[in-house]
Amino acid sequence: MADSVSASQVLDALRPIIDPDFQKSIVDLGFIKDLKIDGGAVAFSIELTTPACPVKAEFERAALERVRALDGVDSVAVTMTANTRQASRAGGGSDQEPVHLPGVKNILAIASGKGGVGKSTAAINLALTLRDQGAEVGLLDADVYGPSLSLLAGVQGRPDTTADRKIMPLIGQGMKLMSMAFFMTDDSPVIWRGPMVHGLVKQFLTDVEWGDLDYLIVDMPPGTGDAALTLTQMAPLSGAVIVTTANDLSLIDARKGLQMFEKVGVPILGIIENMSFFTPSDAPDKKYYIFGRGGGERVARELGVEFLGEVPIDPRIAEDGDAGKPIVVSQPDSPSSQALRRITGEIARKIAMLAAKSPLVADANITWVNR
């Protein structure tokens, strides 16, 4: 009977597994946690930098294969965990007071230069994909003029407040939700002037009890008006994603949105081309590029940002969305859902890379000691 395997042998077996982003071994990166050996039984965790890691399944498979191949190992148990780090960025422009959201690790803006490109639909589906991967997620509908979160999430009601007058987000689809729609009736006109918009956006950021979140997804208002500018200048955004369609009109406005983020130092994580093509159910090999072809990828290349991918047209996105059932929930195996999951994994990977380059955020709870 072979001797029991040692911890060093297990770690040596895992060392050839390389993280493709950091280009280092998962052992040297400190991803291996809670290694336990009981005779021939080996158990350990692989702690990733995001629950939405695109290579999570590959890491798990490779780890199982390598440790099982060791002499003296009878069984292997691998637990995949994640510790989402904060991609820190100081909020605030020249005339804006930055805000701090305790417990919120990363704030991600989903934006477009114009309406009608499916930005809100993309935002809720990306948020739900992160939730499905095990992340704690909040979704803020910052479109104060045309809020849509209540419809898309299938959630209605008026938020409660705490004893210290904090607003409690509504819970829906396994996420914390906040939207102006929760304070309105369906036929309420929305008439806001600039200072009112500024105050409302600040209140949604600072007066909502968001709690501990890995990601707060902000569905930005279209364009570059008061609400969008307030958010980009005030909130400590980890990054921004631009949603567009392939036609030239949308791409012109997408450029403006991208430049707005660049001017205030928000990292651009990439461009999503929504409604890229249509594939009929009776002709699965055909693609019809109704709004043009390749526009999103071309603009991404011209502006030096990453093209995150295409999301095909699917009538069920609108139908199910109107019923409060986003497509990644209602049709998880559809081509659109698969594209959204790939894009979400890429976004989470980019945020994790930014977090690795960011200095650790100091604990705000400091106790001063007089000597």
Residue pairs with C-beta under 8 A, 6 or more apart in sequence:
2 71
2 72
3 72
4 37
4 39
4 40
4 72
5 37
5 40
5 42
5 70
5 71
5 72
5 73
6 37
7 35
7 37
9 70
10 35
10 37
10 42
10 44
10 67
10 70
11 27
11 32
11 35
13 66
13 67
13 69
13 70
14 25
14 26
14 27
14 32
14 63
14 66
14 67
15 25
15 27
15 28
16 25
16 66
17 25
17 26
17 27
17 59
17 62
17 63
17 66
18 24
18 25
18 26
19 25
19 26
19 29
19 31
19 55
20 55
21 349
21 352
21 353
22 29
22 353
22 356
26 32
26 46
26 59
30 47
31 46
31 47
31 48
32 44
32 45
32 46
32 47
33 44
33 45
33 46
33 47
33 81
34 43
34 44
34 45
34 79
35 42
35 43
35 44
36 42
36 43
36 44
37 43
39 74
40 72
40 73
40 74
40 75
41 74
41 75
41 77
42 67
42 73
42 75
42 76
42 77
43 76
43 77
43 78
43 79
44 63
44 77
44 78
44 79
45 78
45 79
45 80
45 81
46 59
46 60
46 63
46 78
46 79
46 80
46 81
47 81
47 82
47 83
48 56
48 59
48 80
48 81
48 82
48 83
49 82
49 83
49 84
49 85
49 352
49 355
49 356
50 82
50 84
50 133
50 135
50 214
50 348
50 349
50 351
50 352
51 82
51 84
51 130
51 133
51 134
51 135
51 214
51 348
52 129
52 130
52 133
52 135
52 344
52 345
52 347
52 348
52 349
53 59
53 82
53 345
53 348
53 349
53 352
54 342
54 345
54 346
54 348
54 349
56 80
59 80
60 78
60 80
63 76
63 78
64 76
64 78
67 73
67 76
68 76
82 134
82 135
84 105
84 106
84 135
84 214
84 215
84 352
84 355
85 105
85 352
85 355
85 356
85 358
86 105
86 106
86 238
86 355
86 358
86 361
87 106
87 238
87 239
87 267
87 351
87 352
87 354
87 355
87 358
88 236
88 238
88 355
88 358
88 359
88 361
89 236
89 237
89 238
89 265
89 266
89 267
89 358
90 98
90 236
91 98
91 99
91 100
91 233
91 234
91 235
91 236
91 237
92 98
92 233
92 234
93 232
93 233
93 234
93 264
95 233
96 230
96 233
96 234
97 234
98 234
98 236
99 202
99 205
99 206
99 234
99 235
99 236
100 236
100 364
101 107
101 205
101 206
101 210
101 216
101 235
101 236
102 364
103 210
103 211
103 212
103 213
104 138
104 210
104 212
104 213
104 216
105 213
105 214
105 215
106 214
106 215
106 216
106 238
106 239
106 351
106 355
107 215
107 216
107 218
107 235
107 236
107 237
107 238
108 215
108 216
108 217
108 218
108 237
108 238
108 239
108 240
108 241
108 269
108 347
108 351
109 218
109 220
109 231
109 232
109 235
109 237
109 239
109 240
109 241
109 261
109 266
110 119
110 122
110 123
110 126
110 217
110 218
110 219
110 220
110 240
110 241
110 243
111 119
111 220
111 222
111 228
111 240
111 241
111 242
111 243
111 257
111 261
112 119
112 220
112 222
112 242
112 243
112 244
112 250
112 253
112 254
112 257
113 222
113 223
113 224
113 242
113 244
113 250
113 252
113 253
113 254
113 255
113 256
113 257
113 258
114 222
114 223
114 249
114 250
114 253
114 254
115 146
115 222
115 223
117 243
117 244
117 245
117 250
117 274
117 275
118 243
118 245
118 274
118 275
118 311
118 317
119 219
119 220
119 222
119 243
119 274
120 141
120 143
120 148
120 149
120 152
120 219
121 152
121 274
121 317
121 321
121 326
121 327
122 243
122 272
122 274
122 311
122 340
123 139
123 217
123 218
123 219
124 139
124 149
124 152
124 153
124 173
124 219
124 321
124 326
125 326
125 327
125 328
125 337
125 340
126 217
126 241
126 340
126 343
126 344
126 347
127 137
127 139
127 175
127 215
127 217
128 137
128 173
128 174
128 175
128 326
128 328
128 329
129 328
129 340
129 341
129 344
130 137
130 214
130 215
130 217
130 344
130 348
131 137
131 173
131 174
131 175
132 328
133 344
133 348
135 214
135 215
135 348
136 212
136 213
136 214
136 215
137 174
137 175
137 176
137 213
137 214
137 215
137 216
137 217
138 169
138 175
138 176
138 177
138 178
138 210
138 213
138 215
138 216
138 217
139 149
139 153
139 175
139 176
139 177
139 178
139 216
139 217
139 219
140 178
140 179
140 204
140 205
140 208
140 216
140 217
140 218
140 219
141 147
141 148
141 149
141 177
141 178
141 179
141 180
141 181
141 219
142 201
142 204
142 218
142 219
142 220
142 221
142 227
142 231
143 180
143 219
143 220
143 221
143 222
143 227
144 180
144 190
144 192
144 197
144 200
144 201
144 221
144 227
145 190
145 192
145 221
145 227
146 190
146 221
147 179
147 180
147 181
147 184
148 179
148 181
148 219
149 155
149 177
149 178
149 179
149 181
149 219
150 156
150 179
150 181
150 182
151 181
151 321
151 322
151 324
152 321
152 324
152 326
153 172
153 173
153 175
153 177
153 324
153 326
154 172
154 173
154 323
154 324
154 325
155 170
155 171
155 172
155 173
155 177
155 182
155 324
156 182
157 170
157 182
158 182
158 183
159 167
159 168
159 169
159 170
159 178
159 182
159 183
160 167
160 168
161 167
161 168
162 168
162 209
165 207
166 207
166 208
166 209
167 178
167 203
167 207
167 208
167 209
168 208
168 209
169 176
169 177
169 178
169 208
169 209
169 210
170 176
170 177
170 178
170 182
171 177
173 326
173 329
176 210
176 211
176 213
178 204
178 208
180 190
180 200
184 190
192 200
192 226
194 226
197 225
197 226
197 227
197 230
198 226
198 230
200 227
201 227
201 230
201 231
201 234
202 230
202 234
205 231
205 234
205 235
210 216
215 351
218 231
218 235
218 237
220 227
220 228
220 231
220 240
221 227
221 228
222 228
223 253
223 256
223 257
224 256
224 257
224 260
228 257
228 260
229 260
231 237
232 240
232 260
232 261
232 264
232 266
233 264
237 261
237 266
238 267
238 351
238 354
238 355
239 266
239 267
239 268
239 269
239 347
239 350
239 351
239 354
240 258
240 261
240 266
240 267
240 268
240 269
241 268
241 269
241 270
241 271
241 272
241 308
241 347
242 254
242 257
242 258
242 268
242 270
242 271
242 272
243 254
243 271
243 272
243 274
244 250
244 251
244 253
244 254
244 271
244 272
244 273
244 274
244 295
244 296
244 299
245 251
245 273
245 274
245 275
245 276
245 291
245 292
245 295
245 296
246 273
246 275
246 276
246 289
246 291
246 292
246 293
246 294
246 295
246 296
247 291
247 292
247 295
248 292
248 295
250 291
250 295
251 295
251 296
251 298
251 299
254 271
254 296
254 299
255 299
255 303
258 268
258 271
258 303
258 305
261 267
261 268
262 268
267 354
268 305
269 305
269 306
269 308
269 347
269 350
269 351
270 300
270 305
270 306
270 307
270 308
270 346
270 347
270 350
271 296
271 297
271 299
271 300
271 305
271 306
271 307
271 308
272 296
272 308
272 309
272 311
272 343
273 295
273 296
273 297
273 307
273 309
273 310
273 311
274 311
275 290
275 291
275 311
275 312
275 313
276 289
276 291
276 293
276 296
276 310
276 311
276 312
276 313
277 287
277 288
277 289
277 290
277 293
277 310
277 312
277 313
278 287
278 288
278 290
278 312
278 313
279 286
279 287
279 288
279 312
279 335
280 286
280 288
287 312
290 313
296 307
296 310
297 307
300 306
300 307
301 307
306 346
306 350
308 343
308 346
308 347
309 339
309 342
309 343
309 346
310 339
311 336
311 339
311 340
311 343
312 335
312 336
312 339
313 336
314 327
314 331
314 334
314 335
314 336
316 327
316 330
316 331
316 334
317 327
317 336
320 326
320 327
320 329
320 330
320 331
321 327
327 334
327 336
327 337
327 340
328 337
328 340
328 341
331 337
